[in-house]
């Protein structure tokens, strides 16, 4: 007997073998099979923690952090690693955008996310470059088991930014075919902060009405997904487009002044400076299974088009304003083609083998009156083999090896206006020549070997022990090789180094889990060592670019990451539950004996809740430690104590049910700072008290 409830993410699988029933959830199955530390976000989790941002929902998992960009967008950080060190995949295709930037969020429709698997630790073996710190997999739920028309309506409201969000999904399942289409939108205003003033570079700046001016924006998303199943053959097709526009606080692009912060009377407009991004993704999967052999092919195309707009300004008197779109400061247009093939062979119940090949080609074009990153072309290919051995039902050993080759072709870029500016000011010929070349032509080729070996051991009933050691790598990004200019998103002159080598590191992960009679306990320590960790180093040299400060150079160093997470869950008095989780990350630049930038502070969450048949109420106490271990020229951040309340209920509406979630974040309206926030640099606190309502109404009608 096999029963699958396909409409629920945390579906329960029930097997009956020789009179014995074995109950298993999808999450438990995934966690048992993986030698890495894995978290699964199912339907209930995503609904209860929904904020309109996927990453902000995932940060309720220990070890996961959200690097926020204003009120609407954010990017993931896993165990202190973010940017290009975290791989995000959707429907088998790795998401590719401008994730290297601190002010660039993750372009994904949060309403359309149905299931998420988060893998913490070295994942280069499975995902290649950009997965040194872990991976986030976004996937679709299986279609209904019966022919039907199905869908859902979702509504979101947030008080802190007067945000309104909506999403509509319609789908059908008819014999071998199923398909669904979704449209989502979000509109939000300038968000509220619990202060009337902020201090930046000794300037006292007013915050009128306690709203952070020009942080409003909107998002429009559309997607289509279709699938075909016939016997051992299946195919999936997906098309999605995400468009986002968000304003930047005036201090986030240049030095702020009080005149630019005057209230304009419209808290919902996004004026200059602002950014727009459009992410188009097309993907296809073909899979065929014959006996103990399975073949799978994934192909995809992406176009990530990002623009940054700011009132035309020039520090060089000879530079005229462009005739068309004079305020378009920066444009990045990235096209990505992906192809992968995997062969899975199961010769016996004790052995599983997987071999695969992946290839990716990228081309990035630029435009705008300013310059930061040159045009480039990037090619990467990888070949890997994995094996899993199950000598006993309670023991599994797995490992594998992978070889990747990458090539980067960076185009040259010269700046005649900057050259004239420097000549007029009497700089030496050597200095003029060095700055005239904003980007030197560079052709680099990289070869990397990665691998891992791990085991999972289930013993004494509810005990589980995992251990995994891996060697991972990351190819340098174009910004690390060739950027040379003022990056307003980080408020400094960033300069690449075309001689950089790949990042390489060794990582050890161990986890222990115990589950028994309403009690669950887990602890997951880890340690990572890198021989060439790439970071931005302050050089102490003053930049010749106007208003740029000192030059920060991308360079490599030996680095150490260590820490862990622990979680305790207790069910008591039948209806009540208590959960406590804590996490800590220690980072160190071993060459300079200082912390690495964007190191998350230690934190702890305590939650106690009541759960009825169709309702749940939970209160949470979040403790964030002060972060005083900082990189050079990085500000320390004070700690905070926050309180949150959340309630969920399933309300019958005739033949359908409405799932309603009410939440109150930062109940006491505390003023605090987020060490990983984009706005931390300009001394802006986090949003204040926020009341949120999220309503989700699924429906389904059987058809013949």
Number of C-alpha atoms within 10 A of each C-alpha: 8 8 11 13 14 15 16 17 23 21 18 18 16 15 15 12 9 6 7 8 11 10 10 14 14 15 18 14 11 14 18 19 15 18 27 26 21 20 19 22 21 20 18 14 17 20 20 19 20 22 22 24 23 25 25 21 21 25 17 15 17 22 25 22 24 24 27 26 21 24 22 26 23 24 24 28 24 25 27 25 23 25 19 22 26 28 26 22 18 18 18 18 25 21 21 23 25 23 20 16 15 22 23 22 24 20 27 22 25 19 28 21 18 18 19 23 20 21 24 23 28 33 27 29 28 20 22 27 28 25 27 32 26 26 27 24 19 22 16 14 17 15 20 20 13 15 19 19 19 20 18 16 18 19 19 21 22 20 18 21 26 19 23 18 21 20 22 20 20 18 19 23 22 17 14 12 17 21 20 19 19 21 19 22 22 21 20 26 28 28 27 25 24 18 20 13 16 15 12 16 9 7 12 12 17 18 20 16 13 17 22 27 29 27 28 29 27 22 22 19 24 20 20 18 19 18 20 17 14 11 9 11 15 17 18 19 19 20 18 20 21 20 21 22 20 30 26 28 26 22 22 19 17 17 13 17 15 12 9 12 18 12 15 11 7 12 21 21 19 23 20 18 23 23 24 18 24 21 24 20 21 19 22 21 20 17 18 16 16 11 9 11 14 17 18 18 19 21 20 22 20 24 21 23 21 22 19 22 22 19 13 15 14 14 12 16 10 12 15 13 14 12 6 7 12 16 19 22 20 19 24 22 20 22 20 22 19 19 18 20 18 18 18 19 18 16 12 10 11 13 16 17 18 18 18 19 18 20 18 19 17 19 16 22 16 19 16 17 20 19 21 21 30 24 20 21 19 20 17 21 20 23 20 22 20 20 18 20 17 17 12 10 10 14 15 22 21 21 20 20 20 24 17 24 17 22 17 21 17 23 17 15 18 15 14 15 16 23 20 16 20 21 13 9 8 10 14 11 11 9 14 18 14 13 20 19 17 21 28 20 14 17 15 16 15 15 16 19 19 24 23 24 19 21 22 24 18 18 12 8 10 12 16 19 20 22 21 24 23 24 24 28 30 24 26 23 17 23 20 24 26 29 25 26 23 24 20 17 17 16 18 19 24 26 26 22 21 22 14 18 20 22 21 21 22 20 22 21 24 20 21 19 18 18 16 11 8 11 14 17 18 18 18 21 19 21 19 22 20 22 16 18 22 22 16 19 18 18 12 10 10 12 19 18 18 12 14 18 16 17 23 23 21 23 21 21 17 19 23 21 21 19 19 21 22 20 20 18 18 17 17 12 7 10 12 16 18 18 17 18 22 21 23 21 21 19 27 21 20 16 10 13 12 15 21 25 22 19 25 31 22 20 21 19 20 17 18 17 18 18 16 11 8 11 15 18 18 18 18 19 17 20 17 21 17 17 18 15 20 20 22 14 9 16 16 15 20 15 18 16 17 18 20 18 18 20 19 22 19 18 14 11 9 6 7 12 15 18 20 20 23 18 24 19 19 22 15 13 16 19 18 21 21 24 27 22 20 20 24 19 17 17 17 24 20 25 26 24 21 19 19 20 20 23 20 21 18 18 15 18 11 13 11 7
